[in-house]
Amino acid sequence: MKRHATAVWAGSLKEGNGKITTQSNVLSNTQYSFKTRFEDGNGTNPEELIAAAHSGCFTMQLTAYLNEAGYRVASIETKCDIDFQNGSVVSSHLSVIARIDDIETNEFQQLVKKAETNCPISKLLNTQISSNATLVRS
């Protein structure tokens, strides 16, 4: 399986602008610019898209591990914070809130760490990855 996205840029770095389109067209000519990346502009930016990819991938991987262990997942919400400094992504932090009955906290935390290490986006990122996870009983 292969997936793709396209970015088109016009103009200089600071005054120019770009558009990103994904294969699925969920993003279709979505605006990005210097301001959306480094200031407070209207549109998206590469780091926000990395955060979306990492939170989505991690959440699916954690769900797979929980299902393999025999648990039914009521819900998992993952927020990903990407730290971009001096032209590099220096860390990705995952904040997880999960609703799962009948699982011990220790086993849940072990599966969170396993997913943190093994989701495909975690493997792709060459940066510090961390997480904190809260287990909520229904």
C-alpha positions in Angstrom: 0.0 0.0 0.0 1.2 3.5 -0.9 -0.3 6.8 0.1 0.5 10.3 -1.2 0.1 13.9 -0.6 1.1 16.9 -2.7 2.4 20.3 -1.7 2.6 23.2 -4.1 4.5 26.4 -3.1 4.6 29.8 -4.8 6.7 32.8 -3.9 9.5 33.4 -1.4 9.6 31.6 2.0 8.2 34.5 4.0 5.8 36.1 1.6 4.8 33.0 -0.4 2.2 30.4 0.3 1.4 26.9 -0.4 -1.4 24.4 -0.7 -1.4 20.8 0.5 -3.7 18.1 -1.0 -4.0 14.5 0.3 -4.8 11.5 -1.8 -8.2 11.1 0.0 -8.9 14.9 -0.6 -9.6 15.3 3.1 -7.1 18.1 2.7 -7.8 19.7 -0.7 -5.7 22.8 -1.6 -5.4 23.4 2.2 -3.4 26.6 2.8 -0.1 26.7 4.6 2.5 29.5 4.8 5.3 30.9 6.8 2.8 32.5 9.1 0.9 29.2 9.7 4.2 27.5 10.5 6.1 30.1 12.5 3.5 32.7 13.6 -0.2 32.6 14.0 -1.7 32.4 10.5 -4.8 30.8 9.1 -4.1 27.3 7.7 -2.1 24.2 8.6 1.6 23.4 8.8 3.8 20.3 8.5 4.2 19.9 12.3 0.5 20.0 12.9 0.1 17.3 10.2 2.8 15.2 11.9 0.9 15.6 15.2 -2.3 14.4 13.5 -0.5 11.4 11.9 1.3 10.4 15.2 -1.8 10.6 17.4 -3.9 8.7 14.9 -1.3 6.0 14.3 -0.5 5.5 18.0 -4.2 5.3 18.9 -4.8 2.6 16.3 -1.7 0.7 17.4 -2.8 0.8 21.1 -6.3 -0.3 20.2 -4.8 -3.3 18.3 -2.6 -4.3 21.3 -5.6 -4.0 23.6 -7.8 -6.1 21.3 -5.1 -8.7 21.0 -4.9 -8.9 24.8 -8.7 -9.5 24.9 -9.9 -6.0 26.0 -12.8 -4.1 24.5 -12.0 -0.4 24.0 -14.8 2.0 24.8 -12.7 5.0 23.6 -9.1 6.3 23.4 -8.4 10.0 22.9 -4.8 10.9 22.1 -3.4 14.5 21.8 0.0 14.8 20.2 2.3 17.8 20.9 5.1 18.2 18.4 8.0 20.5 19.6 9.6 22.2 16.7 12.8 24.2 17.6 15.6 25.6 15.4 14.4 23.9 12.3 14.0 20.4 13.8 11.3 18.4 15.4 12.9 17.7 18.8 10.1 15.8 20.5 6.6 14.3 20.2 4.5 13.9 23.3 1.3 11.8 23.4 -1.3 12.5 26.0 -3.8 9.6 26.2 -7.2 9.2 27.9 -8.6 5.8 27.5 -11.9 4.2 28.6 -11.4 0.5 29.0 -13.0 -1.8 31.5 -11.4 -4.8 33.3 -7.8 -3.9 32.6 -5.2 -3.4 35.3 -3.4 0.0 35.3 0.0 -1.7 35.0 -0.9 -3.8 32.0 -2.5 -0.7 30.3 0.7 1.4 30.9 2.8 -1.5 29.4 0.6 -1.6 26.3 0.8 2.2 26.0 4.6 2.1 26.0 4.6 -0.8 23.5 2.4 1.2 21.1 4.5 4.4 21.7 7.6 2.4 20.5 6.0 0.3 17.8 3.4 2.4 15.9 4.7 3.1 12.4 4.9 6.9 12.8 6.9 6.5 16.0 9.3 4.3 14.1 9.5 6.9 11.3 10.2 9.9 13.6 13.8 10.4 14.6 13.1 12.3 17.8 12.4 11.9 21.5 8.9 10.3 22.0 7.1 10.3 25.3 3.6 9.8 26.7 1.4 10.0 29.7 -1.8 8.0 29.8 -4.8 8.1 32.0 -7.1 5.1 32.4 -10.8 6.0 33.0 -13.2 3.3 34.2 -16.7 3.4 32.6 
